[in-house]
Amino acid sequence: MVDRHFSVPNLAELYDYFSHWQVSPQDDFYLDLVMNSRSVLDVGCGTGKILRVARERGHTGRLVGLDPANAMLDVANKDRDDVEWTLGDLVSGPYDGEAEPLEEGGFDLIFMSGHAFQVFLTDDDVRANLTAARRLLAEDGRFVFETRNPAARGWEAWSPERVRTVDGPGGLKATCVHRLREVAGELVTFTSDYSVEGWGEPEVIHSTLRFLDADRLNAFLAEAGLEVSAQYGYWDRSPLTDTSTEIITFSRAA
Ligand SMILES: C[S@@+](CC[C@H](N)C(=O)[O-])C[C@H]1O[C@@H](n2cnc3c(N)ncnc32)[C@H](O)[C@@H]1O
């Protein structure tokens, strides 16, 4: 079940206003990988900004954006219809039987950005998604993704004192406030209140994300037949340490 964040059209439309290009250095990091790969699958692509920019910059290969939220893909498709926007997920594949299939061994690069990997909440989810990614990777292909490092306790900053305000659709002021609700082992639950001038009541969205540490993550990767080729703590490729905010993982078939 996808968060309302991504499934409700006016919230999906807000996404790029809060996460526009280079809000995080992740965008240039992944763009470079995409531009150097022939056949790319972006899992949990959302509004697909990395693939859209890749096409704009002249990528001529296969670009597939996969996401279970129609509203996010609608935003993506409005901007560019020359990317294969595919409703679905790694485990089920495309939900529409008419969509181009995701062939075994078909991708040089599979990536997940925007901490999308953290939506896999159970061990079974993690195992099934990693196994599916492994199956879709070409022989020398790479599966690259990031997850927030639990040691950095990033959730402590998700508090109402930090209000983000941006110019939203039609130049209207849009604000977002997060509130931490619960930390239960690896699962962190929080709410996000979105308001846009003229909306009346804010939209309140409940989300849960899983924070796996590197040892647990690497054990799941090994179980799925993937080996870690590099792991970094930030987008400048600095080493992963106890204080790193990110766990950025490059993996390939073992
Ligand atoms: C925070 S957004 C990240 C979007 C994009 N990757 C980015 O960097 O901007 C997380 C995305 O994961 C998608 N998602 C939710 N459940 C998923 C699943 N089981 N498999 C793949 N993607 C999923 C959501 O619909 C949403 O678009």
PDBQT file of the ligand as one rigid body, heavy atoms in Angstrom, charges set to zero:
ROOT
HETATM    1  C1  LIG A 301      10.495   9.353  -1.596  1.00  0.00    +0.000 C 
HETATM    2  S1  LIG A 301       9.865   8.837  -3.142  1.00  0.00    +0.000 S 
HETATM    3  C2  LIG A 301      11.340   8.796  -4.109  1.00  0.00    +0.000 C 
HETATM    4  C3  LIG A 301      11.090   9.152  -5.553  1.00  0.00    +0.000 C 
HETATM    5  C4  LIG A 301      12.324   9.260  -6.446  1.00  0.00    +0.000 C 
HETATM    6  N1  LIG A 301      13.077   8.012  -6.467  1.00  0.00    +0.000 N 
HETATM    7  C5  LIG A 301      13.206  10.416  -6.077  1.00  0.00    +0.000 C 
HETATM    8  O1  LIG A 301      14.408  10.237  -5.870  1.00  0.00    +0.000 OA
HETATM    9  O2  LIG A 301      12.704  11.540  -6.065  1.00  0.00    +0.000 OA
HETATM   10  C6  LIG A 301       9.544   7.106  -2.837  1.00  0.00    +0.000 C 
HETATM   11  C7  LIG A 301       8.841   6.413  -3.994  1.00  0.00    +0.000 C 
HETATM   12  O3  LIG A 301       8.777   5.015  -3.714  1.00  0.00    +0.000 OA
HETATM   13  C8  LIG A 301       7.568   4.525  -4.249  1.00  0.00    +0.000 C 
HETATM   14  N2  LIG A 301       7.221   3.221  -3.663  1.00  0.00    +0.000 N 
HETATM   15  C9  LIG A 301       6.381   2.940  -2.640  1.00  0.00    +0.000 A 
HETATM   16  N3  LIG A 301       6.314   1.617  -2.435  1.00  0.00    +0.000 NA
HETATM   17  C10 LIG A 301       7.128   1.029  -3.361  1.00  0.00    +0.000 A 
HETATM   18  C11 LIG A 301       7.489  -0.316  -3.684  1.00  0.00    +0.000 A 
HETATM   19  N4  LIG A 301       7.016  -1.350  -2.995  1.00  0.00    +0.000 N 
HETATM   20  N5  LIG A 301       8.342  -0.520  -4.713  1.00  0.00    +0.000 NA
HETATM   21  C12 LIG A 301       8.854   0.513  -5.411  1.00  0.00    +0.000 A 
HETATM   22  N6  LIG A 301       8.572   1.817  -5.142  1.00  0.00    +0.000 NA
HETATM   23  C13 LIG A 301       7.716   2.066  -4.135  1.00  0.00    +0.000 A 
HETATM   24  C14 LIG A 301       6.566   5.623  -3.954  1.00  0.00    +0.000 C 
HETATM   25  O4  LIG A 301       5.395   5.537  -4.736  1.00  0.00    +0.000 OA
HETATM   26  C15 LIG A 301       7.408   6.885  -4.228  1.00  0.00    +0.000 C 
HETATM   27  O5  LIG A 301       7.240   7.352  -5.537  1.00  0.00    +0.000 OA
ENDROOT
TORSDOF 0
